[in-house]
Amino acid sequence: MLLGPGKNGRGLVSYLVRSLCSLVLILLLFQGMVAAFHLLNLPSDRAVAEGAGLLIGLVLAGFVAMRLVWRRR
């Protein structure tokens, strides 16, 4: 009963799909952080503001996305 529902009604396949989605999400967030830190290193004040805004947006969006992936249904 490896692929069947567990004690809480979810099977192994569901956890694998959620784990894969989390991995893809983490990689996308990492790429966004690299772009934000690149903007923070530019000499322009506008680029620094955009980098800070991007970092804040990534934190909020990452939290919401992870919550959507791992919430109980």
RAZI-V34582 format. One record per backbone hydrogen bond with DSSP energy under -1.0 kcal/mol. CO is the residue of the C=O (numbers start at 1). NH is the residue of the N-H. E is the energy in kcal/mol with one decimal. If there is no record, write none. Layout:
co->{CO | CO}
nh->{NH | NH}
e->{E | E}
This chain:
co->{6 | 10 | 11 | 12 | 13 | 14 | 15 | 16 | 17 | 18 | 19 | 20 | 21 | 22 | 23 | 24 | 25 | 26 | 27 | 28 | 29 | 30 | 31 | 32 | 33 | 34 | 35 | 36 | 37 | 39 | 44 | 45 | 46 | 47 | 48 | 49 | 50 | 51 | 52 | 53 | 54 | 55 | 56 | 57 | 58 | 59 | 60 | 61 | 62 | 63 | 64 | 65 | 66}
nh->{9 | 6 | 15 | 16 | 17 | 18 | 19 | 20 | 21 | 22 | 23 | 24 | 25 | 26 | 27 | 28 | 29 | 30 | 31 | 32 | 33 | 34 | 35 | 36 | 37 | 38 | 39 | 40 | 41 | 42 | 48 | 49 | 50 | 51 | 52 | 53 | 54 | 55 | 56 | 57 | 58 | 59 | 60 | 61 | 62 | 63 | 64 | 65 | 66 | 67 | 68 | 69 | 70}
e->{-1.3 | -2.4 | -1.4 | -2.2 | -2.4 | -2.3 | -2.3 | -2.4 | -2.5 | -2.3 | -2.3 | -2.3 | -2.4 | -2.6 | -2.2 | -2.2 | -2.5 | -2.3 | -2.1 | -2.1 | -2.2 | -2.2 | -2.0 | -2.3 | -2.7 | -1.9 | -2.1 | -2.1 | -1.1 | -1.2 | -1.8 | -2.3 | -2.4 | -2.5 | -2.4 | -2.5 | -2.5 | -2.3 | -2.3 | -2.6 | -2.6 | -2.1 | -2.2 | -3.0 | -2.7 | -2.1 | -2.3 | -2.7 | -2.5 | -2.0 | -2.2 | -2.2 | -2.4}
